[in-house]
Amino acid sequence: MSILRSAALFVVAAVFEIGGAWLIWQGVREHRGWLWMTGGVLALGAYGFVATFQPDAHFGRILAAYGGIFVAGSLLWGAIADGYRPDRFDVTGALICLAGMAVIMWAPRNGA
C-alpha cells in the first residue's frame, strides 16, 4: 500500500511540475500569454507541496527518487502534448532512471 501511495504521489508531482513548466513554456515561447504562465506558476507551486505527503521522511531521498519520474514523465508529456517521439536512447535512459528511482525509494533498508 505504501508503494502504491508513493508512486501515485510521484505521478501527481510530475503532472504539476511538468505541466506547470509546459504552461510557462507555452506562455513565453509560444506567446500564449499571462494566463498560461499564471497557470504554470500555480501548478509549480502545487508541486512544491506534493512531496510533503510522501511516506518517507527524507527530503533528499524523495527528491532524488522523483528525478526518475521527472525524466520519464517529461518524455511522456512531450509525446502526448507536443507530438515528440522519443527514440530508443530516450526510452532506455528513462528506464534506467526509473530503475534508479525504484532502488532509491523502495529498496529494503534496515531500520530506515
C-alpha positions in Angstrom: 0.0 0.0 0.0 2.8 2.4 0.9 4.5 1.8 -2.5 1.2 2.5 -4.4 0.6 5.7 -2.4 4.2 6.8 -3.0 4.0 6.0 -6.8 0.7 7.9 -7.1 2.2 10.9 -5.3 5.1 10.9 -7.7 2.7 10.9 -10.7 0.8 13.8 -9.2 4.0 15.7 -8.6 5.1 15.1 -12.2 1.8 16.4 -13.6 2.1 19.6 -11.5 5.8 20.1 -12.2 6.0 19.1 -15.8 2.6 20.6 -16.6 3.5 23.9 -14.9 6.7 24.2 -16.7 4.9 23.3 -20.0 2.3 26.0 -19.4 5.1 28.6 -18.8 6.9 27.4 -21.9 3.6 27.8 -23.9 3.0 31.3 -22.4 6.5 32.5 -23.2 7.8 30.7 -26.2 4.5 30.1 -28.0 3.2 33.6 -27.0 0.0 32.3 -25.4 0.0 34.9 -22.7 -0.1 35.6 -19.0 -3.0 33.3 -18.2 -0.9 30.3 -19.4 2.1 31.5 -17.4 0.0 32.1 -14.3 -1.5 28.6 -14.5 2.1 27.3 -14.8 3.2 29.2 -11.7 0.3 27.9 -9.7 0.9 24.3 -10.8 4.6 24.6 -9.9 3.6 26.0 -6.5 1.3 23.0 -6.0 4.1 20.6 -7.0 6.1 22.0 -4.1 3.6 20.7 -1.6 3.1 17.2 -3.1 6.4 15.8 -1.9 5.4 16.6 1.7 2.8 13.8 1.5 5.3 11.1 0.7 5.5 8.4 3.4 9.3 8.6 3.6 10.6 11.4 5.8 13.9 12.1 4.0 13.6 15.1 1.7 16.8 14.3 -0.2 15.7 10.7 -0.9 12.2 11.9 -2.1 13.6 14.5 -4.5 16.4 12.2 -5.8 13.9 9.4 -6.5 11.4 11.8 -8.0 14.1 12.7 -10.6 13.5 9.4 -12.3 9.8 10.1 -12.6 10.5 13.6 -13.9 12.7 12.2 -16.7 10.2 9.6 -17.8 7.3 11.9 -17.3 8.8 14.7 -19.3 9.3 12.4 -22.3 5.7 11.1 -22.0 4.4 14.6 -21.7 6.3 15.7 -24.8 4.9 12.7 -26.7 1.3 13.4 -25.7 1.3 17.2 -25.6 3.7 18.1 -28.4 3.9 15.1 -30.6 7.6 14.4 -29.7 8.6 10.9 -30.4 11.3 9.6 -28.0 13.9 7.4 -29.7 15.4 4.2 -28.3 18.0 6.1 -26.3 15.4 8.4 -24.7 13.4 5.3 -23.7 16.5 3.4 -22.5 17.6 6.4 -20.4 14.2 6.8 -18.9 14.0 3.2 -18.0 17.4 3.4 -16.3 16.2 6.5 -14.4 13.0 4.7 -13.3 15.1 1.7 -12.1 17.3 4.1 -10.1 14.2 5.7 -8.7 12.9 2.4 -7.5 16.2 1.5 -5.9 16.5 4.8 -4.1 12.9 4.9 -2.9 11.9 1.3 -2.3 15.0 -0.8 -1.6 14.7 -2.6 1.7 16.6 -0.8 4.4 17.5 -1.9 7.9 15.7 0.5 10.4 15.0 3.2 7.8 
